[in-house]
Amino acid sequence: MTENEDCIRKFMDGDAAFLKQLYAKNYFGVEAYILKNSGTKEQARDVFQHGLLVLYTLLKKEKLQISNFDNYLFTAVSYTHLRAHETR
């Protein structure tokens, strides 16, 4: 099993230790991106949560070929932010 496959499995299983690590590793980069793009800390929290849900839903529905889990997560989150920003 590759590292990405292991990340996906842990994410889909709701592995608490993995999710805590996922937040620690990715959240502040996402927050910085949101703040840099006219967002707030509250929006960053909301967008990060929504991005995780989007990623979970996509993984549940489809067999995605993800080469880098962290990059895919950031892409899902940034896309979520852009979509939310467009609707304002």
N, C-alpha and C positions, 0 to 999 in steps of 0.2 A: 504494500500500500504506500502510495506517495504521500509526501507531507500535506499536499493540498487535499487529497482524498481523506486523510486523517482529520484535517480541519473541518471539512464538510461533514464528515460523520459526527464529529463532536458537536458541531453547531446544530445539526439536525436533531441530535439526541438531547440537546439542551444541557450538555455537560457544564455544570456550574463553574468549575475551575477554568475551563476553556473560555467560557463567556466572560468571566472576570478578566482573564488575560487579554481577550479580544478588545474589551473596553480600554484597558490600560494601554494597549499597544496602538489603538486606532482612534480613540475618541478625541484626544487633544489636537491631532492633525486635522480632523474633521471640523472641530470647533474653530480652529484658526482659519480654515478655508471659508466657513460660513461667515465669520466676523469680517474677513477680508472682502467678502462679497455682499456687504450691506445687511448682514444678518445679526441676530442677537444671540446671547448664550442660551436663552430659552428656545429659540428657533433651532439652534444647533442640537440641543437635547432632543427636541421633537423630530428633527430631520434624521438624526442618527437612529432613533428608535424605528421610525418609519422605514428607513433604508434597510434595517435588519429584517423587518417584516417583509419587505419587497424581496429581499434576497432569499429568505426562507420560503416564501411562496413560489418563487421561480425554481428553486431547487426541488421543491416538493412536486411541482407540476411537470418539470422538464429535466431531462438528463443534460445538464450543462457541462461543457468542457471548460473548466476553469484552470488556467495555468498558474494563477497567483491569487489565492483567496483574499488577501488583504487589499490588493489592487482592485479586485472585483467589488469588494465591499465599498471601497472608497468611490468607485464609479457609480454604484447603486445609490449611495448617499448623495453624491454631488448631483446626480440626475434628479433625485427627489427634491433637492433644494431648488434646482433650476425650475422644475415644474411648479413648485409652490410659489416661487418668486414671480412666475409668469401669470399666475392667477390673481395676484394682488393688484 
